[in-house]
Amino acid sequence: MRSIIQAGCFALALGIDASRLLSIPGLDAGPLLFVALTVWFSMRAGPLGGGAWGFSGGLALGLLYADSSLGARVLGGLLAGSVPVSLRRLLFWRRWPGQVALGALAALLFDLTLLIAGLARGNLVGRPGSLLPGLALDASLTGVACPLLVRLMSRLERAG
């Protein structure tokens, strides 16, 4: 039952991310809910489990967007799920400030991977420096969403 709840919440987060439902109009920025859930999974299961959830989330988002960034989304999800969890020893991740920091770092890794891949393909319009405020806003919003999703998922897991 627990894995069904986790998969359902993950699919819901992917649907919200793909639909851009929580994006701020005009800024094209919003929280990356699948990255925040990937951080929760990685805090519980370690870098391998978090990387697997991030990989599958990036793959699902790439298939939902159906554009040329599939590989970058997969790599970004893998990095977002496996790298920040290695900082668990430096941060007190059981409290909300550590969760905010891990969520922001994971979102930043995901977005930077997409930015670097876009630069390598020549798909970016304008200067990369002009995109940095949007990346910082994505990371901040994901960081804020991370402790909320951790509490929600923990409660759902205890109830189920």
C-alpha positions as a Python dict, from the first residue, in 0.01 Angstrom:
ca = {
    (1, 'M'): (0, 0, 0),
    (2, 'R'): (285, 236, 85),
    (3, 'S'): (445, 206, -258),
    (4, 'I'): (110, 270, -428),
    (5, 'I'): (69, 592, -230),
    (6, 'Q'): (425, 697, -316),
    (7, 'A'): (382, 623, -685),
    (8, 'G'): (47, 802, -695),
    (9, 'C'): (187, 1113, -530),
    (10, 'F'): (487, 1105, -762),
    (11, 'A'): (263, 1076, -1068),
    (12, 'L'): (50, 1364, -940),
    (13, 'A'): (362, 1578, -887),
    (14, 'L'): (483, 1495, -1239),
    (15, 'G'): (144, 1590, -1382),
    (16, 'I'): (147, 1923, -1198),
    (17, 'D'): (503, 1993, -1312),
    (18, 'A'): (428, 1903, -1674),
    (19, 'S'): (113, 2115, -1680),
    (20, 'R'): (298, 2410, -1523),
    (21, 'L'): (1, 2454, -1293),
    (22, 'L'): (208, 2617, -1017),
    (23, 'S'): (421, 2838, -1246),
    (24, 'I'): (429, 3205, -1173),
    (25, 'P'): (279, 3384, -1474),
    (26, 'G'): (524, 3598, -1665),
    (27, 'L'): (831, 3453, -1494),
    (28, 'D'): (812, 3096, -1623),
    (29, 'A'): (928, 2971, -1284),
    (30, 'G'): (769, 2753, -1022),
    (31, 'P'): (842, 2475, -778),
    (32, 'L'): (959, 2143, -917),
    (33, 'L'): (742, 1910, -713),
    (34, 'F'): (890, 1592, -856),
    (35, 'V'): (1236, 1711, -748),
    (36, 'A'): (1109, 1784, -396),
    (37, 'L'): (959, 1434, -376),
    (38, 'T'): (1280, 1287, -512),
    (39, 'V'): (1465, 1456, -225),
    (40, 'W'): (1223, 1294, 19),
    (41, 'F'): (1278, 954, -138),
    (42, 'S'): (1654, 1001, -134),
    (43, 'M'): (1654, 1105, 232),
    (44, 'R'): (1483, 779, 314),
    (45, 'A'): (1643, 539, 66),
    (46, 'G'): (1987, 690, 4),
    (47, 'P'): (2150, 808, -317),
    (48, 'L'): (2070, 496, -520),
    (49, 'G'): (1698, 504, -440),
    (50, 'G'): (1680, 881, -486),
    (51, 'G'): (1869, 857, -814),
    (52, 'A'): (1625, 592, -937),
    (53, 'W'): (1324, 811, -852),
    (54, 'G'): (1492, 1114, -1009),
    (55, 'F'): (1586, 917, -1320),
    (56, 'S'): (1231, 789, -1364),
    (57, 'G'): (1085, 1133, -1296),
    (58, 'G'): (1316, 1297, -1550),
    (59, 'L'): (1229, 1027, -1802),
    (60, 'A'): (857, 1075, -1744),
    (61, 'L'): (885, 1454, -1775),
    (62, 'G'): (1091, 1418, -2091),
    (63, 'L'): (828, 1192, -2242),
    (64, 'L'): (547, 1425, -2131),
    (65, 'Y'): (718, 1729, -2286),
    (66, 'A'): (819, 1526, -2595),
    (67, 'D'): (1103, 1755, -2691),
    (68, 'S'): (1475, 1724, -2747),
    (69, 'S'): (1560, 1767, -2379),
    (70, 'L'): (1475, 1409, -2280),
    (71, 'G'): (1835, 1312, -2204),
    (72, 'A'): (1901, 1632, -2010),
    (73, 'R'): (1587, 1582, -1799),
    (74, 'V'): (1686, 1223, -1723),
    (75, 'L'): (2039, 1325, -1624),
    (76, 'G'): (1908, 1621, -1425),
    (77, 'G'): (1664, 1399, -1236),
    (78, 'L'): (1937, 1147, -1164),
    (79, 'L'): (2169, 1416, -1031),
    (80, 'A'): (1893, 1586, -832),
    (81, 'G'): (1805, 1257, -665),
    (82, 'S'): (2152, 1129, -588),
    (83, 'V'): (2388, 1423, -527),
    (84, 'P'): (2214, 1632, -256),
    (85, 'V'): (2164, 1330, -31),
    (86, 'S'): (2541, 1308, 5),
    (87, 'L'): (2518, 1631, 207),
    (88, 'R'): (2304, 1468, 475),
    (89, 'R'): (2602, 1461, 708),
    (90, 'L'): (2655, 1836, 672),
    (91, 'L'): (2290, 1936, 712),
    (92, 'F'): (2041, 1842, 975),
    (93, 'W'): (1793, 1716, 716),
    (94, 'R'): (1529, 1607, 967),
    (95, 'R'): (1446, 1974, 1032),
    (96, 'W'): (1292, 2210, 782),
    (97, 'P'): (1600, 2431, 717),
    (98, 'G'): (1800, 2128, 603),
    (99, 'Q'): (1511, 2012, 388),
    (100, 'V'): (1486, 2357, 228),
    (101, 'A'): (1857, 2352, 151),
    (102, 'L'): (1845, 2001, 2),
    (103, 'G'): (1538, 2085, -208),
    (104, 'A'): (1691, 2407, -338),
    (105, 'L'): (2018, 2232, -424),
    (106, 'A'): (1835, 1950, -603),
    (107, 'A'): (1627, 2194, -809),
    (108, 'L'): (1937, 2395, -892),
    (109, 'L'): (2115, 2080, -1012),
    (110, 'F'): (1816, 1985, -1228),
    (111, 'D'): (1783, 2331, -1383),
    (112, 'L'): (2158, 2374, -1436),
    (113, 'T'): (2169, 2041, -1617),
    (114, 'L'): (1896, 2161, -1852),
    (115, 'L'): (2074, 2495, -1897),
    (116, 'I'): (2409, 2334, -1980),
    (117, 'A'): (2244, 2092, -2221),
    (118, 'G'): (2062, 2380, -2389),
    (119, 'L'): (2389, 2570, -2422),
    (120, 'A'): (2561, 2265, -2571),
    (121, 'R'): (2282, 2218, -2827),
    (122, 'G'): (2259, 2589, -2906),
    (123, 'N'): (1891, 2603, -2809),
    (124, 'L'): (1912, 2903, -2576),
    (125, 'V'): (1793, 3244, -2686),
    (126, 'G'): (1981, 3528, -2521),
    (127, 'R'): (2253, 3516, -2263),
    (128, 'P'): (2268, 3238, -2003),
    (129, 'G'): (2315, 3502, -1732),
    (130, 'S'): (1964, 3631, -1794),
    (131, 'L'): (1826, 3287, -1700),
    (132, 'L'): (1995, 3274, -1359),
    (133, 'P'): (1722, 3467, -1171),
    (134, 'G'): (1465, 3215, -1297),
    (135, 'L'): (1687, 2928, -1184),
    (136, 'A'): (1725, 3087, -841),
    (137, 'L'): (1347, 3134, -816),
    (138, 'D'): (1285, 2771, -916),
    (139, 'A'): (1534, 2655, -655),
    (140, 'S'): (1385, 2877, -385),
    (141, 'L'): (1028, 2768, -452),
    (142, 'T'): (1128, 2401, -463),
    (143, 'G'): (1318, 2448, -138),
    (144, 'V'): (1006, 2592, 25),
    (145, 'A'): (790, 2310, -112),
    (146, 'C'): (1027, 2038, 7),
    (147, 'P'): (950, 2047, 385),
    (148, 'L'): (579, 2069, 310),
    (149, 'L'): (594, 1760, 90),
    (150, 'V'): (810, 1577, 345),
    (151, 'R'): (545, 1633, 612),
    (152, 'L'): (264, 1535, 376),
    (153, 'M'): (436, 1218, 258),
    (154, 'S'): (530, 1119, 612),
    (155, 'R'): (169, 1155, 724),
    (156, 'L'): (38, 963, 423),
    (157, 'E'): (289, 688, 486),
    (158, 'R'): (185, 656, 851),
    (159, 'A'): (-184, 652, 758),
    (160, 'G'): (-141, 394, 481),
}
